[in-house]
Amino acid sequence: MEIYLDNSSTTRPYRCVCEKVADVMRNTYGNPSSLHRLGIAAEKEVKAATAAIAETLGARTDEIFYTSGGTESNNLAIKGICSAARGKHIISTPIEHPATLNTLYSLEDEGYVVDFVPVDSDGRVILSDFEELIRPDTILVTAMLVNNEIGTVQPIAKMSSILKEKCPNAYMHVDAVQGYCKVPCTAKGLGADLISISGHKIHGPKGTGVLYVRKGTKLAPILFGGGQQNGIRPGTENVPGIAGLGLAAQRCNHRLPESAKNMAALRKRLESGICSRLDNVKVNTPECCAPHILNISFGGVRSEVLLHSLESEGIYVSSGSACSSHKKEPSYVLTSIGVDRKMIDGSIRFSLSEHNTADEIDRTISAVCGIVTRLRKLNMN
């Protein structure tokens, strides 16, 4: 039996989502911009998904825009604000996803000034430092709700409150790809002007995403075409993907209270089981964190070796962000929170979903402890 603990990389789609996508592809294949019956049927699917997603965010339906995923949503939010706003100053954190960081680096090449607010040893923004960075010409703050490597939950609502008090015309963008349907996530609760979401992180289809844009936000498009989605994100809508995303969001959000509680309990069970049986380990995930992520460093072991050893036993984990897994540099997230380089080299991210069970966690604890013990003995010889 395989045990899948790499849900921060991607999740297994719900069966009902797969069936919905297939049904729409087969039977509702019209262009939603067409005026005939098949086009109207396709438009109806898009509208139903939009209503479902808007409800989960406490948003209006005309504030929901579809993209190809979290990367595009982040790019559209950041570049779209910069193109529409007057000012050249942006604030972010050093532990953002590459979809945000690389977008910001490209803007620096265009003359924008980007300040990265320091984080503490838990990866949490230091609010006093954040407040000092805000300037009259600040146009955007972009920050993750939940860090994809260590599970830190940022104080987004407090950051937004500070920003709006000091610079009312600046915008707050939240990368909620790892937080949506894992922790409470509404536009009002976060104080967000823009929110990025990815379908494949919530048991939906890959290649689907959402950008929430608060009504009145000035956002310029980064793509140009036929004017779909009010010109903000043109191009024929991915109707099957959108239909599946809407169903996944509705189902995942409905299960959030129970699934979050269960995932948190299983994460704690995994952490306690490993730490009680092995020495020279470091838990990199803070005490107050998202329910589904656990990052642990194992001294004296290379993460790649441990990862593949677990894979041979049918257990799937990650050595960090999937988007950075082929890079040889140490994790910039773990580096930013002060983890020793040797411990970074032995870090593993376990990420859970509502499908995981206590039996799977117990089997994982046994496998991890056995493999780490064997690897350490081999390294000593």
C-alpha positions as CSV (number, residue, x, y, z in Angstrom):
1,M,0.0,0.0,0.0
2,E,1.4,3.4,-1.0
3,I,1.4,6.3,1.5
4,Y,1.3,9.7,-0.1
5,L,2.7,12.5,2.1
6,D,3.7,15.0,-0.6
7,N,0.4,16.9,-0.7
8,S,2.0,20.4,-0.7
9,S,3.5,19.5,-4.1
10,T,0.1,18.3,-5.4
11,T,-3.0,16.5,-4.2
12,R,-4.9,13.5,-5.6
13,P,-8.0,14.9,-7.2
14,Y,-11.3,14.0,-5.7
15,R,-13.1,11.2,-7.7
16,C,-16.1,13.5,-8.2
17,V,-13.8,16.2,-9.6
18,C,-12.3,13.8,-12.2
19,E,-15.8,12.7,-13.2
20,K,-17.0,16.4,-13.4
21,V,-14.0,17.3,-15.6
22,A,-14.6,14.3,-17.9
23,D,-18.3,15.0,-18.1
24,V,-17.9,18.6,-19.1
25,M,-15.2,17.8,-21.6
26,R,-17.5,15.3,-23.3
27,N,-20.8,17.0,-23.1
28,T,-20.3,20.8,-22.4
29,Y,-17.6,21.5,-25.0
30,G,-19.0,24.8,-26.3
31,N,-17.1,28.1,-26.1
32,P,-18.6,30.0,-23.1
33,S,-18.4,33.2,-25.3
34,S,-20.7,31.7,-27.9
35,L,-24.3,32.7,-28.0
36,H,-25.8,29.3,-29.0
37,R,-27.0,26.6,-26.7
38,L,-23.7,24.8,-26.2
39,G,-22.0,28.1,-25.4
40,I,-24.6,29.0,-22.9
41,A,-24.3,25.6,-21.2
42,A,-20.5,26.1,-20.9
43,E,-21.0,29.6,-19.5
44,K,-23.4,28.2,-17.0
45,E,-20.7,25.8,-15.7
46,V,-18.3,28.7,-15.3
47,K,-20.9,30.7,-13.4
48,A,-21.7,27.9,-11.1
49,A,-18.0,27.4,-10.3
50,T,-17.5,31.1,-9.8
51,A,-20.4,31.3,-7.3
52,A,-19.0,28.3,-5.3
53,I,-15.5,29.8,-5.1
54,A,-16.7,33.3,-4.3
55,E,-18.7,31.9,-1.4
56,T,-15.6,30.2,0.1
57,L,-13.8,33.5,0.0
58,G,-16.7,35.7,1.1
59,A,-16.3,37.5,-2.2
60,R,-18.4,38.8,-5.1
61,T,-18.6,36.7,-8.2
62,D,-17.2,39.6,-10.3
63,E,-14.1,39.5,-8.1
64,I,-13.1,36.0,-9.3
65,F,-10.7,35.6,-12.2
66,Y,-9.5,32.3,-13.6
67,T,-5.8,31.6,-14.4
68,S,-3.7,28.5,-15.2
69,G,-2.5,28.2,-11.6
70,G,-0.7,29.8,-8.7
71,T,2.3,31.0,-10.7
72,E,0.1,32.9,-13.2
73,S,-2.1,34.3,-10.4
74,N,1.0,35.6,-8.6
75,N,2.4,37.1,-11.7
76,L,-0.9,38.7,-12.7
77,A,-1.3,40.2,-9.2
78,I,2.2,41.6,-8.8
79,K,2.8,42.8,-12.4
80,G,-0.7,43.9,-12.9
81,I,-0.6,46.2,-9.8
82,C,2.8,47.5,-10.8
83,S,1.6,48.4,-14.3
84,A,-1.5,50.2,-13.0
85,A,-0.2,51.9,-9.9
86,R,2.0,55.0,-9.4
87,G,5.0,54.2,-7.4
88,K,8.0,51.9,-7.5
89,H,8.2,50.4,-4.0
90,I,7.2,46.8,-3.1
91,I,7.5,44.9,0.2
92,S,7.7,41.1,0.4
93,T,9.5,38.4,2.5
94,P,12.6,36.4,1.7
95,I,10.8,33.0,2.1
96,E,8.2,33.5,-0.7
97,H,7.5,30.9,-3.4
98,P,9.7,31.3,-6.5
99,A,6.7,32.4,-8.5
100,T,6.7,35.5,-6.3
101,L,10.4,36.0,-5.8
102,N,11.4,35.6,-9.4
103,T,8.6,38.0,-10.5
104,L,10.0,40.5,-8.0
105,Y,13.5,40.1,-9.2
106,S,12.4,40.8,-12.7
107,L,10.7,44.0,-11.5
108,E,13.9,45.1,-9.8
109,D,15.6,44.9,-13.2
110,E,12.9,47.3,-14.4
111,G,13.7,49.9,-11.7
112,Y,11.3,48.9,-8.9
113,V,12.6,48.8,-5.3
114,V,11.8,45.6,-3.4
115,D,12.4,45.4,0.3
116,F,12.3,42.0,2.0
117,V,11.1,42.2,5.6
118,P,13.1,39.9,8.0
119,V,11.5,36.8,9.5
120,D,12.1,35.3,12.9
121,S,13.3,31.7,13.6
122,D,9.8,30.5,13.0
123,G,9.6,32.1,9.6
124,R,7.1,34.7,10.8
125,V,7.3,38.3,9.6
126,I,8.7,40.7,12.3
127,L,5.9,43.2,12.3
128,S,7.9,46.1,13.7
129,D,10.4,45.8,10.9
130,F,7.6,45.5,8.4
131,E,6.0,48.7,9.6
132,E,9.4,50.6,9.2
133,L,9.7,49.5,5.6
134,I,6.4,51.1,4.5
135,R,6.9,54.3,2.5
136,P,4.7,56.9,0.9
137,D,5.5,55.4,-2.5
138,T,4.8,51.8,-1.4
139,I,2.3,50.3,-3.9
140,L,2.2,46.6,-3.0
141,V,2.9,44.1,-0.2
142,T,2.9,40.5,-1.3
143,A,3.2,37.7,1.2
144,M,2.3,34.0,1.6
145,L,-0.5,33.0,3.9
146,V,1.2,29.6,4.6
147,N,4.8,28.9,3.8
148,N,5.0,25.9,1.5
149,E,8.2,24.4,3.1
150,I,7.7,24.8,6.8
151,G,4.0,25.6,7.2
152,T,4.4,29.0,9.0
153,V,1.2,31.0,9.0
154,Q,1.9,34.7,8.4
155,P,0.0,37.4,10.4
156,I,-1.6,38.7,7.1
157,A,-4.5,40.5,8.8
158,K,-2.1,42.4,11.0
159,M,0.2,43.2,8.1
160,S,-2.8,44.5,6.1
161,S,-4.1,46.6,8.9
162,I,-0.6,48.2,9.4
163,L,-0.3,48.8,5.6
164,K,-3.7,50.4,5.2
165,E,-3.1,52.7,8.2
166,K,0.3,53.9,7.0
167,C,-0.3,53.8,3.2
168,P,-4.0,53.6,2.4
169,N,-3.5,53.4,-1.4
170,A,-1.2,50.4,-1.3
171,Y,-2.4,47.0,-2.1
172,M,-2.1,43.7,-0.2
173,H,-1.6,40.6,-2.2
174,V,-1.8,37.2,-0.5
175,D,-0.4,34.0,-2.0
176,A,-2.9,31.6,-0.5
177,V,-1.9,28.6,-2.6
178,Q,-0.8,26.6,0.5
179,G,-3.4,28.1,2.9
180,Y,-6.7,28.0,1.0
181,C,-8.9,25.3,2.3
182,K,-6.3,24.5,5.0
183,V,-6.7,27.5,7.3
184,P,-9.4,30.2,7.4
185,C,-9.1,32.2,4.3
186,T,-11.6,34.9,3.4
187,A,-10.9,38.2,1.7
188,K,-12.3,40.2,4.6
189,G,-10.6,38.2,7.3
190,L,-7.2,38.6,5.6
191,G,-7.8,42.2,4.6
192,A,-6.6,41.2,1.2
193,D,-7.0,43.1,-2.1
194,L,-5.7,40.1,-4.1
195,I,-5.6,36.4,-3.3
196,S,-3.9,33.7,-5.4
197,I,-5.3,30.1,-5.4
198,S,-4.2,26.9,-7.2
199,G,-6.6,24.1,-8.0
200,H,-4.2,21.1,-7.7
201,K,-3.4,21.9,-4.1
202,I,-7.1,21.3,-3.0
203,H,-7.8,18.1,-4.8
204,G,-8.7,19.9,-8.0
205,P,-7.3,19.7,-11.6
206,K,-3.8,20.8,-12.4
207,G,-3.5,23.9,-14.7
208,T,-6.3,25.7,-12.9
209,G,-6.1,28.7,-10.6
210,V,-7.9,31.8,-9.3
211,L,-7.0,35.3,-8.6
212,Y,-9.4,37.2,-6.3
213,V,-9.3,40.9,-7.1
214,R,-11.2,43.2,-4.7
215,K,-13.7,45.4,-6.5
216,G,-12.1,48.8,-7.2
217,T,-8.5,47.4,-7.3
218,K,-6.6,48.9,-10.3
219,L,-5.1,45.9,-12.1
220,A,-3.6,45.9,-15.6
221,P,-3.6,42.7,-17.6
222,I,-0.4,40.9,-18.5
223,L,-1.9,39.0,-21.4
224,F,-3.9,40.5,-24.3
225,G,-6.6,38.8,-26.4
226,G,-10.3,38.7,-26.9
227,G,-11.4,40.5,-23.8
228,Q,-12.7,37.5,-21.8
229,Q,-12.9,38.0,-18.0
230,N,-13.3,41.7,-18.4
231,G,-10.0,41.9,-20.2
232,I,-8.1,41.1,-16.9
233,R,-7.3,37.5,-18.1
234,P,-8.3,37.1,-21.7
235,G,-8.4,33.8,-23.5
236,T,-11.1,31.1,-23.9
237,E,-11.9,29.8,-20.4
238,N,-10.8,26.3,-19.4
239,V,-14.4,25.2,-18.8
240,P,-13.7,21.6,-17.7
241,G,-10.9,22.7,-15.4
242,I,-12.9,25.6,-13.9
243,A,-15.9,23.2,-13.3
244,G,-13.6,20.8,-11.5
245,L,-11.9,23.6,-9.5
246,G,-15.3,24.9,-8.4
247,L,-16.4,21.5,-7.2
248,A,-13.1,20.9,-5.4
249,A,-13.2,24.3,-3.7
250,Q,-16.7,23.7,-2.5
251,R,-16.0,20.2,-1.2
252,C,-12.6,21.0,0.3
253,N,-13.8,24.1,2.1
254,H,-16.9,22.3,3.4
255,R,-14.6,19.7,5.0
256,L,-12.1,22.3,6.3
257,P,-13.0,22.3,10.0
258,E,-12.9,18.5,10.4
259,S,-10.0,17.9,7.9
260,A,-7.8,20.6,9.5
261,K,-8.4,19.0,13.0
262,N,-7.5,15.6,11.7
263,M,-4.5,16.6,9.8
264,A,-3.1,18.6,12.7
265,A,-3.5,15.5,15.0
266,L,-1.8,13.3,12.4
267,R,1.0,15.8,12.0
268,K,1.6,15.9,15.7
269,R,1.5,12.1,15.9
270,L,4.2,12.0,13.2
271,E,6.4,14.6,14.8
272,S,6.1,12.9,18.3
273,G,6.7,9.5,16.9
274,I,9.9,10.4,15.1
275,C,11.3,12.7,17.8
276,S,10.7,10.1,20.5
277,R,12.6,7.4,18.7
278,L,15.5,9.4,17.0
279,D,18.1,11.8,18.3
280,N,19.8,14.5,16.3
281,V,16.7,15.7,14.6
282,K,15.4,19.2,14.3
283,V,11.8,20.2,13.7
284,N,11.7,23.2,11.4
285,T,8.0,23.7,11.5
286,P,6.9,26.1,14.2
287,E,4.5,25.2,17.0
288,C,1.7,27.4,15.6
289,C,1.5,26.4,11.9
290,A,-0.8,25.1,9.2
291,P,-2.2,21.7,9.9
292,H,-0.8,19.8,7.0
293,I,3.0,20.5,6.9
294,L,5.8,19.1,8.9
295,N,9.4,19.8,8.0
296,I,12.1,17.8,9.9
297,S,15.9,17.7,9.5
298,F,17.7,14.5,10.2
299,G,21.4,15.0,11.2
300,G,23.9,12.7,9.5
301,V,21.5,11.8,6.6
302,R,21.2,13.3,3.1
303,S,17.6,14.1,2.3
304,E,17.7,12.7,-1.2
305,V,18.9,9.4,0.1
306,L,16.2,9.3,2.7
307,L,13.6,10.4,0.3
308,H,14.4,7.6,-2.2
309,S,14.7,5.0,0.6
310,L,11.2,5.9,1.7
311,E,10.0,5.7,-1.9
312,S,11.3,2.1,-2.1
313,E,8.9,1.3,0.7
314,G,6.0,3.0,-1.0
315,I,6.1,6.3,1.0
316,Y,6.2,9.5,-0.9
317,V,7.6,12.7,0.7
318,S,9.6,15.8,-0.5
319,S,13.0,17.3,0.3
320,G,11.4,20.8,0.1
321,S,9.5,22.8,-2.4
322,A,8.7,20.7,-5.5
323,C,9.4,23.8,-7.6
324,S,13.0,23.9,-6.3
325,S,13.6,20.1,-5.9
326,H,16.1,19.9,-8.8
327,K,18.3,22.8,-7.6
328,K,21.5,22.0,-5.7
329,E,21.5,25.1,-3.5
330,P,20.3,24.7,0.1
331,S,16.8,25.7,0.9
332,Y,16.6,29.5,1.1
333,V,13.6,29.1,3.4
334,L,15.5,27.1,6.0
335,T,18.6,29.3,5.5
336,S,16.4,32.4,6.2
337,I,15.3,31.0,9.6
338,G,18.8,30.1,10.6
339,V,18.9,26.3,10.2
340,D,22.5,25.0,10.1
341,R,23.6,24.0,6.6
342,K,24.3,20.4,7.7
343,M,20.8,20.0,9.0
344,I,19.3,21.7,5.9
345,D,20.9,18.9,3.8
346,G,18.9,16.3,5.8
347,S,15.5,18.0,5.7
348,I,12.3,16.3,4.7
349,R,8.9,17.8,4.2
350,F,5.9,15.6,5.1
351,S,2.6,17.1,3.9
352,L,-0.7,15.6,4.6
353,S,-4.2,15.7,3.2
354,E,-7.7,14.6,4.5
355,H,-7.1,11.2,2.9
356,N,-4.2,10.2,5.3
357,T,-4.8,7.9,8.2
358,A,-3.3,7.1,11.6
359,D,-2.2,3.7,10.3
360,E,-0.3,5.4,7.5
361,I,1.4,7.7,9.9
362,D,2.5,4.9,12.2
363,R,3.9,3.0,9.2
364,T,5.8,6.1,8.2
365,I,7.2,6.6,11.7
366,S,8.5,3.0,11.7
367,A,10.0,3.3,8.2
368,V,11.6,6.7,8.8
369,C,13.2,5.6,12.1
370,G,14.5,2.3,10.6
371,I,15.9,3.9,7.5
372,V,17.6,6.8,9.3
373,T,19.2,4.4,11.8
374,R,20.5,2.2,9.0
375,L,21.8,5.2,7.0
376,R,23.6,6.6,10.0
377,K,25.3,3.3,10.7
378,L,26.5,3.1,7.1
379,N,27.8,6.7,7.2
380,M,29.8,5.8,10.3
381,N,31.6,2.9,8.6
